[in-house]
Structures are given as C-alpha cells and as structure tokens.
Amino acid sequence: MNKFIKSFICIYLYLNSVDSYLVNTKILNLKKSNKRVVEINKLQNIKARFSNNISRRDSIFLTTASYLLLPKISNSQEIKSDIKKVAVFGASGYTGGDTVRNLIEKDIEVLAITRRPVKIVNRENAGRDTLVIENIEKKNNLKSIIADVLKPETLTNILKDVDAVIYCAASKPKVSARPIPGVDLKNINYFNKKNYYNMNDIENKYVEESNHVEDIGLVNVANEVIKNKVKKLVIVSSICAKCQLKNKVEYGGEVTDKGETDCKACYDKQEGEERIKLMYEKIDNKDLSYTIVRPGLLTPGEKRGAEEIEFNQGISKSGMISRIDLADILVSSCLTKNSNEKTFEVYYKDTAQPVDMFKSLKNCKEMGKSVKECFFGEGYEENETISIDKLMKNKIKGSIFPSGNEILGNNYIEMLGKLKKDEKIEYDINILKSNDII
C-alpha cells in the first residue's frame, strides 16, 4: 500500500472518530449560539468532504440553521443585458420560486409557468397554490400562465416576445398540495396551522403525477423556444454522480453502488441534455443558444455567494448548494452570452466530494499536490499537523480533490466565461446492442 493511500485512511478514520465525538457531545451544548451554529455547519461541511453517508436530515437541519441565524450575504451583480422578459417553467417549485424572486428583484419581467393555477402573494399570505414574491408592489412584473410541458398544445404562443426561458420543471410523484417552501410552521400569522394539518379539507387536492418532464417535456419546450426565436434556454439538470447513463453503455450494466438512489429521473435528465444539444446543433440561427446547469444536492440554505461556489466540467465531483444560490447562477447564465453552449456542475467548494476517490487522489498527486492539499486545499504543508480548529477557522483555498477543470472566482459572469463550450456529439452506431432493437 503506497504512502498517500495510507495517509488517506488515517485521515479518514481520524475525522470520523472526531466527528462522532463532536456530533454526540458538543452539538447538544451549543444549540442556541449563533457562533456555535456556524461551527457546527463548518464541521458538517468537513465531514461531507470525506464521506458519502451524510444524511439529508442533517444537511437540512444545518443549512436551515444557517438560514435562520446567519447574516444575509449579498453578491448580486449588475449585469448589462438585452434580456428583458424571462419565462420560468416550474415556477411553483422550490428552485423555480427562488428563480422567479431573483428575476423580480432585478426588475425583469417574468412569466411564471405552472401546471396548476397559483396566486401571487407576499410571504405573510403564503399557502397552498401560491407563488411568493418579497415585494408585492412588483406584482405587475409577474404574470402567471398555466401550461403543461407534456401537452404541446398548451405551449403554443405562450413564449411570444419572450427573451429567455429558464427550465426548472421536474417529474413528480402524486403528492398532496402543500404550502410552498419557506413557510414557517411556527408562525401562526402565515396561515391557520390547524387547517394545515387537517387533511380532510384537501382530500382531493393532489398535484398530478408527472413523468418524463426532463426529456420529453424539455424537448417540447425547446421546440417552442426555437420556433419563437427565444434567445436563451437555461436548463436545470443534475450532477447525478451515482447515476450516469454512460456506465450502462460502456459496461452493459451498473458499475456504481447507488445505494437507495432511483436513477430514472437522472437518466431522463441525461437523455434530455443530449437531445437539446443535438437540436441546437441543427439550427442555423446562431443568436439562439442554451446553457445546462448541473447542481449537486440542493438544500434550503442561505445565499453564500460566488466566492464559495465551484464550477466544474466532467462530473468528477459532487457537493451541496442552496437553491437560492442556484437561482442566482441560473439568472446570471440567462443574462450573459458567456454561458452559451456550455454544460457545467455547481456546488459549494467546501462540500466537494470526488465521484471516484482513488482516481481523484491519483489525479491530484499527478498534479504535484500533497495529500493534505488534495483533502484540505492550498496552504497546508506536508509535515504540518492538521487540527479540527484550523479546518473550521480557515476558508478553503483553491479546490479540494482537484481535477484541473474547476472554475473559481467572485463574479459569475467571469466564471461562466472561463468554462469550455460543449463539444459536438458524434453518434457512434456501434454502441447499439441487440436489446436496443425492437
């Protein structure tokens, strides 16, 4: 066993033992302190770098704590753009709602496209079938439109005079209609809690099940986008680190331990991505373009800004990112030509986890970096003793588990400009197998 693998094992065991101690003892004594919540949040980020077993419950608890207790960070940028009117598909969802609010704050006219009717309200009046905006006085900048991406006839003419489309729609199982994210259940001013928990009044109010929104629905929308000469189509996809369709093509089956992950939606997203690229390759109008954004695990946390975010290309790493930061990236991608014909991953750089740990460490060593730099970023000497205190106090410098494709910065427009354009897809008929032919 070589030296750097031994080092990795030692660091991994050490951090897990420290994590177990801190999580089981320290957190219980630090619940009410803002400063200590920050420490807890940083601690969880450290854990996330080295293991894939962070629970969704823990991540939601910690990011929600940050949302409630940390000061709001503003990294909005003034962007000169000819995009004046944007349609948002999936506007009533988590990411779609944050995207709508981001656009409204920038005084951009918005078409909020949803499958069911929604009422535009301020946060105090949030409830079922509502779309919340922070400043209700800007309500006139927002128009609600009902359409179903799986029914092309409902999309006809709704994108006329639209400059850009942000596609946040996603497939959903049959679920009961509930208030939108961000509603504080403990604040009785928002709505009647008793009625909220009484399901009798909404016995038949369910959001209809939808499938193939990420591929068939996306293509339906793209056809309308191209027909109406909409300048930009920005698509929310996913990193889907454990569900890469190419694994099936190359190896004839799954090669990654997915755990309990359901890969159907991921496969649909990947099919949708490829079809969009092919569609745009065929059109002659070079004024029309697309951008595909692949976020990691989405959380309800507060905005951290561009300095905390890493762009990447190649699905070598995953991580976490709040929906509100993702919305900022989507809007920035929409407003600039720097993102044209580009596909990339986004996540907080201090939550980065390699898809293949061994391959990542091997690549990192080949780049001339020490094991400590691979795990903790720049600024650590090879013989330096690593302490939890130092890791919690110091921000990540550079990238951890670097692949060489990372983009860092403090300005989304500049970061988008540094990304590589997508290469043209060369379809290889040899990948067809007998079971693909009916």
C-alpha positions in Angstrom: 0.0 0.0 0.0 1.6 3.3 -1.1 2.1 6.3 1.1 -0.7 8.6 0.0 -3.4 5.8 0.3 -2.1 5.1 3.9 -2.4 8.8 4.6 -5.9 8.9 3.3 -7.0 6.0 5.5 -5.5 7.6 8.6 -7.1 11.0 7.9 -10.5 9.3 7.2 -10.5 7.3 10.4 -9.3 10.3 12.5 -12.0 12.6 11.2 -14.8 10.1 11.7 -13.7 9.5 15.3 -13.6 13.2 15.9 -16.9 13.7 14.1 -18.6 11.1 16.3 -17.3 12.8 19.5 -18.3 16.3 18.4 -21.7 15.4 17.0 -22.7 13.4 20.0 -21.4 15.8 22.7 -20.6 19.2 21.5 -23.7 20.0 19.4 -26.0 19.2 22.3 -24.4 22.0 24.3 -24.3 24.6 21.5 -27.8 24.9 20.2 -28.6 28.5 21.0 -25.3 30.2 20.0 -25.1 31.8 16.5 -21.3 31.5 16.6 -21.5 27.8 17.5 -24.1 27.1 14.9 -21.6 28.4 12.4 -19.0 26.0 13.9 -21.5 23.1 13.6 -22.2 24.0 10.0 -18.4 24.1 9.1 -18.0 20.8 10.9 -20.6 19.1 8.8 -19.0 20.5 5.7 -15.7 19.0 6.8 -17.4 15.6 7.3 -19.1 15.9 3.9 -15.7 16.1 2.2 -14.7 12.7 3.3 -17.8 10.5 3.4 -20.9 9.9 1.3 -23.1 9.0 4.3 -24.2 12.5 5.4 -28.0 12.3 5.9 -30.4 14.5 4.2 -31.9 15.3 7.6 -28.6 16.5 9.0 -27.9 18.7 5.9 -31.4 20.2 6.0 -31.0 20.9 9.8 -27.7 22.6 9.4 -28.5 24.7 6.3 -31.8 25.7 7.8 -30.0 26.8 11.0 -27.7 28.9 8.8 -30.7 30.4 7.1 -32.3 31.5 10.3 -29.2 32.6 12.2 -26.5 33.9 9.8 -26.5 37.4 8.3 -27.7 37.7 4.7 -24.9 37.8 2.2 -25.4 39.8 -1.0 -23.3 39.0 -4.0 -25.7 40.2 -6.7 -24.0 41.7 -9.7 -25.1 44.4 -12.0 -25.4 42.8 -15.4 -25.9 44.7 -18.7 -28.2 42.5 -20.8 -30.7 42.7 -23.6 -32.8 40.0 -21.8 -35.9 41.9 -20.5 -38.6 39.2 -20.3 -38.0 35.7 -19.0 -40.3 32.7 -18.8 -39.8 30.3 -15.9 -41.1 26.7 -16.2 -41.8 25.0 -12.8 -42.2 28.4 -11.2 -44.2 27.0 -8.3 -41.4 24.6 -7.2 -38.5 25.2 -4.8 -35.9 26.2 -7.4 -38.4 27.8 -9.7 -39.8 30.1 -7.0 -36.3 31.3 -6.0 -35.6 31.9 -9.6 -38.7 34.0 -10.1 -37.9 36.1 -7.0 -34.4 36.7 -8.2 -35.6 37.9 -11.6 -38.2 40.2 -10.0 -35.6 41.7 -7.7 -33.6 42.6 -10.9 -36.8 44.3 -12.3 -37.0 41.7 -15.1 -40.5 40.9 -16.4 -41.4 37.3 -15.6 -43.8 34.7 -17.0 -44.4 32.1 -14.2 -45.5 28.9 -16.0 -47.1 26.2 -13.9 -49.4 23.2 -14.4 -52.0 24.4 -11.9 -53.3 27.9 -11.1 -51.3 29.8 -8.5 -52.0 33.1 -6.7 -49.2 35.7 -6.4 -48.9 36.8 -2.8 -46.4 38.2 -0.3 -44.7 35.8 2.3 -47.3 36.5 5.0 -50.1 35.1 2.8 -48.2 32.0 1.6 -50.3 28.9 1.4 -51.3 26.1 -1.0 -51.2 27.1 -4.7 -49.4 30.4 -4.1 -46.3 32.0 -5.6 -44.5 34.2 -3.1 -42.7 37.4 -4.0 -40.9 39.5 -1.4 -42.1 42.9 -2.7 -45.8 42.6 -3.6 -45.6 46.1 -5.2 -43.6 44.4 -8.0 -46.6 42.1 -8.7 -47.2 43.8 -12.1 -43.8 42.5 -13.3 -45.1 38.9 -12.9 -47.7 37.1 -15.0 -48.9 33.6 -14.2 -49.6 31.2 -17.1 -51.0 27.7 -16.9 -49.4 25.1 -19.3 -48.2 21.5 -19.2 -44.9 20.7 -20.8 -46.1 17.2 -21.6 -49.0 18.7 -23.6 -47.5 20.6 -26.6 -50.8 22.2 -27.5 -50.8 24.2 -24.2 -47.4 25.7 -25.0 -48.5 27.3 -28.3 -47.8 31.1 -28.5 -47.0 31.5 -24.7 -43.4 32.3 -25.5 -44.1 35.1 -28.0 -41.9 38.1 -27.2 -40.0 36.2 -24.5 -36.2 36.8 -24.5 -35.2 33.8 -22.4 -36.5 30.6 -20.8 -35.3 29.1 -17.5 -36.5 25.5 -17.3 -36.8 24.3 -13.6 -39.6 21.8 -14.2 -39.2 18.3 -12.9 -41.1 15.0 -12.8 -43.1 14.5 -9.6 -44.9 11.6 -7.9 -48.6 12.1 -6.8 -48.3 14.2 -3.7 -50.8 16.3 -1.7 -50.7 20.1 -2.3 -48.8 21.9 0.4 -47.7 25.4 1.1 -44.5 26.4 -0.7 -41.1 26.1 0.8 -40.0 28.9 3.2 -43.3 29.0 5.2 -42.6 29.0 8.9 -44.9 26.4 10.5 -44.3 28.0 13.9 -45.6 31.4 12.8 -49.3 31.4 13.1 -49.5 34.6 11.1 -48.7 32.8 7.9 -51.8 30.6 7.9 -54.1 28.6 10.1 -51.9 25.7 11.4 -54.9 23.7 12.5 -56.3 23.7 9.0 -52.9 22.9 7.5 -52.7 19.7 9.4 -56.3 18.8 8.8 -56.2 16.9 5.5 -60.0 16.5 5.2 -60.3 19.9 3.5 -57.9 18.9 0.8 -58.8 15.3 0.3 -58.9 15.5 -3.4 -56.3 18.3 -3.9 -53.3 16.5 -5.2 -50.6 17.5 -7.6 -50.9 15.2 -10.5 -48.2 12.7 -11.1 -45.8 13.7 -14.0 -43.1 11.7 -15.7 -40.6 12.4 -18.5 -40.7 16.1 -17.8 -36.8 16.2 -18.0 -36.7 14.7 -21.5 -40.0 14.7 -23.4 -41.3 17.8 -21.7 -38.0 19.6 -22.1 -37.9 18.8 -25.9 -41.5 20.1 -26.2 -40.5 23.4 -24.6 -37.2 23.6 -26.7 -39.3 23.3 -29.9 -41.4 26.3 -28.9 -38.2 28.2 -27.8 -36.6 27.7 -31.2 -39.9 28.4 -33.1 -40.4 31.7 -31.3 -36.7 32.6 -31.7 -36.2 32.9 -27.9 -32.5 33.9 -27.4 -31.6 31.7 -24.5 -32.7 28.4 -22.9 -31.3 27.7 -19.4 -31.9 24.2 -18.1 -31.6 22.8 -14.6 -30.3 19.3 -14.8 -28.3 17.4 -12.1 -24.8 16.1 -11.4 -26.3 12.6 -10.8 -22.9 11.3 -9.7 -24.2 7.9 -8.9 -26.5 7.5 -11.9 -24.5 8.0 -15.1 -26.2 6.5 -18.1 -22.9 6.2 -19.9 -21.9 3.4 -17.4 -24.6 1.2 -18.9 -23.4 1.9 -22.4 -19.7 1.2 -21.6 -20.1 -1.7 -19.3 -23.5 -3.2 -20.1 -24.8 -2.6 -16.5 -24.4 -0.5 -13.4 -20.8 0.0 -12.1 -21.6 2.3 -9.3 -23.1 1.4 -5.9 -26.2 3.6 -5.9 -27.5 2.7 -2.5 -31.2 3.6 -2.4 -30.9 6.1 -5.3 -33.5 5.9 -8.0 -31.8 6.7 -11.3 -34.9 7.1 -13.5 -35.0 10.9 -13.2 -31.3 11.1 -13.8 -31.4 9.0 -16.9 -34.2 11.2 -18.2 -32.2 14.3 -17.5 -29.2 12.9 -19.4 -31.4 12.0 -22.3 -32.8 15.5 -22.3 -29.4 17.1 -22.2 -28.2 15.2 -25.3 -31.4 15.9 -27.3 -31.1 19.6 -26.5 -27.5 19.7 -27.8 -28.5 17.9 -31.0 -31.4 20.3 -31.5 -29.2 23.3 -31.2 -26.5 21.8 -33.5 -29.0 21.6 -36.3 -30.4 25.2 -36.2 -28.8 27.9 -38.4 -29.7 30.8 -36.1 -26.6 31.5 -34.1 -28.4 34.1 -32.0 -30.1 31.2 -30.2 -28.3 29.3 -27.5 -28.7 27.1 -24.4 -27.0 26.5 -21.1 -27.2 23.4 -18.9 -26.6 23.7 -15.2 -26.0 20.6 -13.1 -26.3 21.3 -9.4 -25.3 18.9 -6.6 -27.6 18.1 -3.6 -30.0 21.0 -3.3 -30.5 22.5 0.2 -32.8 25.2 1.7 -29.8 27.2 3.0 -29.0 30.9 2.8 -27.1 32.6 -0.1 -23.3 32.2 0.3 -22.3 33.8 -3.0 -19.9 33.2 -5.9 -16.7 33.1 -3.7 -18.0 29.9 -2.0 -19.0 28.2 -5.2 -17.1 26.0 -7.6 -17.9 25.4 -11.3 -16.7 22.1 -12.8 -17.0 20.2 -16.0 -16.7 16.4 -16.4 -18.7 15.1 -13.4 -15.6 14.3 -11.3 -17.1 15.8 -8.1 -20.4 16.5 -6.5 -21.4 18.5 -3.4 -24.1 20.7 -2.0 -25.6 24.0 -3.0 -28.6 26.0 -1.8 -31.5 26.7 -4.1 -31.2 30.4 -3.6 -27.5 30.3 -4.8 -28.5 28.1 -7.7 -31.2 30.6 -8.7 -28.6 33.3 -8.8 -26.4 31.2 -11.1 -29.4 30.4 -13.4 -30.3 34.1 -13.7 -26.7 35.1 -14.4 -26.5 32.4 -17.1 -29.7 33.7 -18.6 -28.4 37.3 -18.8 -25.0 36.7 -20.4 -23.7 35.2 -23.6 -20.7 33.9 -21.6 -22.7 30.8 -20.8 -23.7 30.0 -24.4 -23.4 26.3 -25.4 -22.0 25.3 -22.0 -22.8 22.5 -19.6 -21.3 22.6 -16.1 -21.6 21.4 -12.5 -22.1 23.7 -9.5 -21.7 23.1 -5.7 -20.1 24.8 -2.7 -16.3 24.1 -2.9 -16.1 23.2 0.8 -18.6 20.3 0.3 -16.9 18.8 -2.8 -16.7 15.0 -2.8 -15.0 13.0 -5.6 -17.1 10.6 -7.6 -14.2 8.2 -7.6 -11.9 8.7 -4.5 -9.0 6.6 -5.7 -9.0 8.2 -9.2 -9.3 11.7 -7.7 -6.3 11.2 -5.4 -4.2 9.7 -8.1 -5.0 12.6 -10.4 -4.3 15.1 -7.6 -0.9 13.5 -6.9 -0.1 13.6 -10.6 -0.8 17.4 -10.5 2.1 17.7 -8.0 0.0 18.3 -4.9 0.5 16.8 -1.4 -2.2 14.6 0.2 -3.1 17.4 2.6 -3.6 19.8 -0.4 -5.8 17.2 -2.1 -8.0 16.9 1.0 -7.9 20.4 2.5 -7.0 22.8 -0.3 -4.0 25.0 -0.7 -1.9 26.4 2.2 -1.1 23.2 4.2 2.5 21.9 4.5 3.2 18.2 4.0 4.5 17.8 7.6 2.0 20.1 9.2 -0.3 18.8 11.9 -3.9 19.1 10.9 -6.3 20.2 13.6 -10.1 20.5 13.6 -9.8 24.0 14.9 -7.7 25.1 11.9 -10.0 23.4 9.5 -13.0 25.2 11.0 -11.4 28.6 11.2 -9.8 28.7 7.7 -11.8 29.0 4.5 -10.9 26.6 1.7 -8.2 28.0 -0.6 -8.3 26.7 -4.2 -10.0 23.3 -4.8 -10.1 20.1 -2.9 -9.8 16.9 -4.9 -8.8 19.0 -7.9 -9.4 17.6 -11.4 -8.0 20.6 -13.3 -11.4 21.7 -14.7 -12.5 23.7 -11.7 -13.5 27.4 -12.1 -13.4 29.7 -9.0 -13.9 33.4 -8.7 -16.2 36.1 -7.1 -18.1 37.0 -10.3 -20.5 34.6 -12.0 -20.2 36.3 -15.4 -16.4 36.0 -15.4 -16.6 32.4 -14.1 -19.1 31.5 -16.9 -16.7 33.0 -19.4 -13.9 30.6 -18.4 -15.9 27.5 -19.0 -15.3 25.3 -22.1 -18.0 25.2 -24.7 -19.7 21.8 -25.3 -18.2 19.6 -28.0 -20.3 18.4 -30.8 -21.9 15.0 -30.3 -20.6 12.3 -32.6 -23.1 9.5 -32.5 -21.5 6.1 -32.7 -23.8 3.4 -34.2 -21.5 0.7 -32.7 -22.9 1.4 -29.2 -26.2 -0.1 -30.2 -26.8 -3.5 -28.7 -29.3 -6.2 -29.7 -31.7 -5.4 -26.9 -31.9 -1.8 -28.2 -33.6 -3.0 -31.4 -37.2 -3.9 -31.4 
